[in-house]
């Protein structure tokens, strides 16, 4: 299967996504998070979402393996350009960690 990537422009700031994405999305915390930059992912949906200065990128994966590979690409990107990846913050919602754990990504949770 193929990974699907959609791009659009949405002026504003990233905080609309902090509160506007579905509850199963977790923030991918980095040292560069700011009003103009943020990343989120849903292990349940196998979707990654990125906001950077109004540019929005949605990456949809068809399989768990594709999702894990895209998460690895994200963490590798952070390492390569000098961003510190702190981990996946699923929040305090009951059961929010379970999809990440089931996918074998518990080591990324914080």
N, C-alpha and C positions, 0 to 999 in steps of 0.2 A: 504494500500500500504506500501511498505517497503522503508526505506532510503538506498541508495546505497553508499558505501564508496570504493574509489579506492586509492591505495597508490603506489608511485613510488619514485625513488631517482633521483635527478637532482642537481649535484654539482654546486656551484656558489654562488650567493647571491640573496636576496629577491628583489633587485631593478629591475631585469628583469621582475618580475611580476607586479611591480608598473606601468610599461609602456607597458607590453606585454599582460595583460589580456584584454578582451573585455571592451568597454567603460561603460557597465552597471554594472561593478563590483565596489563596494565601499570598501574602507579600513575600517577594524574594528580596530580602534585605541586603543592601550593599552600602559601602561607605559613601557612595555618591548620590544617595537618595536625596531629592530636593523637590521644590514645588514644580520644577520643570522636567523631572525624571523619576520614573518608578517602574517596577516590574511585578507582575503577579502571575500565579499559575493555579490551575485546578487539576489535581491528580484524578479526581473523580471524572471530569470531562475530558482530560488529556489536552488541555488548552493552556497556552502561555499568552500573556498580554503585556505589551510594553508601551509606555508613554514617554516620549522624549520631545520636549519643546513643541507640542502639538501634533507630532507624528505618532500615530497609533499603529501598532503591528500586532495582529492576532495570528498565532500559529496553532493550528489544529492538527493533532496527531491521531491516526487511526488505531494505533496499537500502543500497548504499554511500553514496548521496546522503543518505539519512535519517541514517545514522551520522555522516557529516561535519557535517550540520546540528546534530545533538545535541551533538557535540563543540564546535562553534562556540557553541551556546547555553550550554554549561558555561563556556567561556572568557569569554564576554560577561557571564555571571552573576558570575564572579570579579571582573572589571573593575568592574562596576556596584556591588558591595557592598564593594569595597576589599580583596579578597583578591588576593594576587599569584600568578598562575599561572606556575609555573616551567617546566612542560613535562611531556611523557610520558616516564616512566622504564620502558622495557621490560625492564630488568635485563640480565644478562650472558648470557642463554640464546642459543645459536647460532640465528640466523634470526629472533629476536624482533622485529627492526626491519622485516623484509621486508613483513609485512602493512600496516604503517603507511605505508611508502614506496610500496607498490603502490596505496594508496588516495589518494596525493597529500598525505599528512600528515607527511612527513619533517621539515618545518620545525618541528613541535611536539616532536620527539624531543630528548632531552638525555642 
